[in-house]
Amino acid sequence: MARNKHPEETVSLILDAAFRLFMEKGYERTSIQDIIDNLGGLSKGAIYHHFKSKEDILVAVTDRMTEESNRMLADIRDCADLTGLEKLKTIFKKSISRPVQDEIFAAAPNLGNNPRLLYSIFKETIETAAPDYILPIIRQGILDGTIQTDYPSELAELIILAANIWMNPMIFDDSEEKTFRKFMVFRQMMQGFGLDVVDDEMLDRLKELASIYHKNK
């Protein structure tokens, strides 16, 4: 049996294997044994020493992916060359354009059947994404005149909840048609706030991701 004296390396091996399998087979069709078989000789005990369940592994995989996303959000938030409105549009465009999104949607886990993971996504959205990244951008937009609102905190939460939760077909298992209709409503809602941040190219990309999800679920 292969041994690893460094726990962080063992965790990294487990998460790398799990992520690859979740992307290739989907979360629902990946078993703990599948992960073990891709660990180069590490035992089942090596997994259960660090994770209590497959769901715990998925949460850890998601957390690692969120860290990458948050670095991107921080880079855009801190960019000195863009207005608040331009930053919002850049966030939406870059978020959906990342190649890893194809892999995530191809894995097609039904998050509605996974309450723990769903709660972690919701908690991350409200406690981190909205206040740490979206809110500072909205406040900048108010100062530079590109965003008008008397309720910046609430607007930040509404935008990110609609984008990350309400429009996510992996949570509500919406059909492609229903998902597209939500995209259109989101676009109209943002335009109603004076935030024209979703263009036709982004809509096409969102439809592409929804199609990838439904093809692989």
C-alpha positions as CSV (number, residue, x, y, z in Angstrom):
1,M,0.0,0.0,0.0
2,A,1.4,3.4,-0.9
3,R,1.9,5.7,2.1
4,N,2.1,9.4,2.4
5,K,3.7,11.0,5.4
6,H,2.2,14.4,4.6
7,P,-1.6,14.6,5.2
8,E,-2.0,17.7,3.0
9,E,-0.6,15.7,0.1
10,T,-2.9,12.8,0.7
11,V,-5.9,15.2,0.8
12,S,-4.7,16.7,-2.4
13,L,-4.5,13.3,-4.1
14,I,-8.0,12.4,-2.9
15,L,-9.5,15.7,-4.2
16,D,-7.7,15.5,-7.5
17,A,-9.0,12.0,-8.1
18,A,-12.5,12.9,-6.9
19,F,-12.7,16.0,-9.1
20,R,-11.5,14.1,-12.1
21,L,-14.1,11.4,-11.6
22,F,-16.9,13.8,-10.8
23,M,-16.2,15.6,-14.0
24,E,-15.9,12.4,-16.1
25,K,-18.7,10.3,-14.5
26,G,-20.8,12.7,-12.6
27,Y,-21.0,12.9,-8.8
28,E,-24.0,10.6,-8.6
29,R,-22.3,7.9,-10.6
30,T,-19.0,8.1,-8.7
31,S,-18.6,5.8,-5.7
32,I,-16.0,5.9,-2.9
33,Q,-14.5,2.7,-4.4
34,D,-14.0,4.5,-7.7
35,I,-12.0,7.2,-5.9
36,I,-10.0,4.6,-4.1
37,D,-9.2,2.8,-7.3
38,N,-7.7,6.1,-8.6
39,L,-5.4,6.8,-5.6
40,G,-2.4,4.7,-6.7
41,G,-2.6,2.3,-3.8
42,L,-3.9,4.4,-1.0
43,S,-6.5,2.5,1.1
44,K,-10.1,3.2,2.0
45,G,-8.8,4.1,5.5
46,A,-6.8,6.9,3.9
47,I,-10.0,8.5,2.6
48,Y,-12.0,8.0,5.8
49,H,-9.2,9.4,7.9
50,H,-9.8,12.8,6.2
51,F,-13.4,12.6,4.9
52,K,-16.5,11.0,6.5
53,S,-18.4,10.5,3.3
54,K,-18.4,11.2,-0.5
55,E,-20.5,14.3,0.3
56,D,-17.7,15.6,2.4
57,I,-15.3,15.1,-0.5
58,L,-17.6,17.0,-2.8
59,V,-17.8,19.9,-0.3
60,A,-14.0,20.0,-0.2
61,V,-13.7,19.8,-4.0
62,T,-16.2,22.7,-4.2
63,D,-14.3,24.7,-1.6
64,R,-11.1,24.4,-3.6
65,M,-12.9,25.5,-6.8
66,T,-14.5,28.4,-4.9
67,E,-11.0,29.6,-3.8
68,E,-10.0,29.9,-7.4
69,S,-13.2,31.8,-8.2
70,N,-12.7,34.1,-5.3
71,R,-9.2,35.0,-6.5
72,M,-10.7,36.0,-9.8
73,L,-13.4,38.1,-8.1
74,A,-10.8,39.8,-6.0
75,D,-8.7,40.7,-9.0
76,I,-11.7,42.3,-10.7
77,R,-12.8,44.1,-7.5
78,D,-9.4,45.6,-7.0
79,C,-8.8,46.6,-10.7
80,A,-8.2,50.3,-10.8
81,D,-9.0,50.7,-14.5
82,L,-12.7,49.8,-14.5
83,T,-15.9,51.5,-13.3
84,G,-18.2,49.7,-10.9
85,L,-20.6,48.8,-13.8
86,E,-17.7,47.6,-15.9
87,K,-16.5,45.4,-13.1
88,L,-20.0,43.8,-12.7
89,K,-20.1,42.9,-16.4
90,T,-16.5,41.6,-16.3
91,I,-17.4,39.3,-13.4
92,F,-20.4,37.8,-15.2
93,K,-18.4,37.3,-18.4
94,K,-15.4,35.8,-16.8
95,S,-17.4,33.6,-14.4
96,I,-19.3,31.8,-17.2
97,S,-16.4,31.8,-19.7
98,R,-14.0,29.8,-17.5
99,P,-13.3,26.4,-19.1
100,V,-13.8,24.7,-15.8
101,Q,-17.5,25.6,-16.0
102,D,-17.9,23.1,-18.8
103,E,-16.5,20.4,-16.5
104,I,-18.7,21.4,-13.6
105,F,-21.9,21.4,-15.7
106,A,-20.8,18.1,-17.4
107,A,-20.6,16.5,-13.9
108,A,-24.3,17.3,-13.5
109,P,-24.7,16.7,-9.8
110,N,-28.3,17.4,-8.7
111,L,-27.6,19.8,-5.9
112,G,-31.3,19.9,-4.9
113,N,-30.8,16.3,-3.6
114,N,-27.7,17.3,-1.7
115,P,-28.8,19.7,1.1
116,R,-25.5,19.9,2.8
117,L,-23.7,21.0,-0.3
118,L,-26.6,23.3,-1.3
119,Y,-26.4,25.0,2.1
120,S,-22.6,25.5,1.8
121,I,-23.1,27.2,-1.6
122,F,-25.9,29.4,-0.2
123,K,-23.8,30.3,2.9
124,E,-20.7,31.1,0.7
125,T,-22.9,33.3,-1.5
126,I,-24.4,35.3,1.3
127,E,-21.5,35.5,3.7
128,T,-18.6,35.8,1.3
129,A,-19.4,36.5,-2.4
130,A,-22.0,39.2,-1.8
131,P,-20.3,41.3,1.0
132,D,-16.6,40.8,0.0
133,Y,-16.8,41.1,-3.7
134,I,-20.1,42.4,-5.1
135,L,-20.9,45.0,-2.5
136,P,-17.6,46.9,-2.8
137,I,-18.1,47.0,-6.6
138,I,-21.6,48.4,-6.2
139,R,-20.3,51.0,-3.7
140,Q,-17.7,52.0,-6.2
141,G,-20.3,52.3,-8.9
142,I,-22.4,54.6,-6.7
143,L,-19.3,56.8,-6.2
144,D,-18.4,56.9,-9.9
145,G,-21.9,57.3,-11.0
146,T,-22.3,54.1,-13.0
147,I,-24.7,52.4,-10.5
148,Q,-27.7,54.0,-8.8
149,T,-29.2,52.4,-5.7
150,D,-30.1,53.3,-2.1
151,Y,-29.7,49.7,-1.0
152,P,-26.3,48.5,-2.0
153,S,-26.1,45.6,0.4
154,E,-29.5,44.2,-0.6
155,L,-28.7,44.7,-4.3
156,A,-25.5,42.8,-3.9
157,E,-27.3,39.9,-2.3
158,L,-30.1,39.9,-4.9
159,I,-27.7,39.8,-7.8
160,I,-25.5,37.0,-6.6
161,L,-28.4,34.9,-5.3
162,A,-30.2,35.2,-8.6
163,A,-27.0,34.4,-10.6
164,N,-25.6,31.6,-8.4
165,I,-28.8,30.0,-7.0
166,W,-32.0,30.9,-8.8
167,M,-30.5,30.5,-12.3
168,N,-28.5,27.3,-11.5
169,P,-30.1,24.3,-13.2
170,M,-28.1,22.0,-10.9
171,I,-30.2,23.2,-8.0
172,F,-33.7,23.3,-9.5
173,D,-33.1,20.8,-12.3
174,D,-34.9,23.2,-14.7
175,S,-35.3,22.2,-18.3
176,E,-33.2,24.0,-20.9
177,E,-36.3,26.1,-21.8
178,K,-37.0,27.1,-18.2
179,T,-33.3,27.9,-17.6
180,F,-33.2,30.2,-20.7
181,R,-36.4,31.9,-19.5
182,K,-34.7,32.6,-16.2
183,F,-31.7,34.0,-18.0
184,M,-34.0,36.4,-19.8
185,V,-35.7,37.5,-16.7
186,F,-32.4,38.1,-15.0
187,R,-31.3,40.2,-17.9
188,Q,-34.4,42.3,-17.8
189,M,-34.1,42.6,-14.0
190,M,-30.6,43.9,-14.3
191,Q,-31.6,46.3,-17.0
192,G,-34.4,47.5,-14.7
193,F,-31.7,48.5,-12.2
194,G,-29.8,50.3,-14.9
195,L,-27.2,47.5,-15.0
196,D,-26.9,46.3,-18.6
197,V,-24.3,43.6,-17.8
198,V,-25.7,40.6,-19.7
199,D,-25.1,40.7,-23.5
200,D,-26.1,38.3,-26.2
201,E,-22.7,36.6,-26.1
202,M,-23.2,35.8,-22.4
203,L,-26.7,34.5,-23.1
204,D,-25.4,32.1,-25.7
205,R,-22.7,30.9,-23.3
206,L,-25.3,30.4,-20.5
207,K,-27.5,28.4,-22.9
208,E,-24.4,26.3,-23.9
209,L,-23.8,25.5,-20.2
210,A,-27.4,24.5,-19.6
211,S,-27.2,22.2,-22.7
212,I,-24.0,20.6,-21.3
213,Y,-25.7,19.9,-18.0
214,H,-28.9,18.4,-19.5
215,K,-26.9,16.2,-21.9
216,N,-24.9,14.7,-19.1
217,K,-27.3,14.4,-16.2
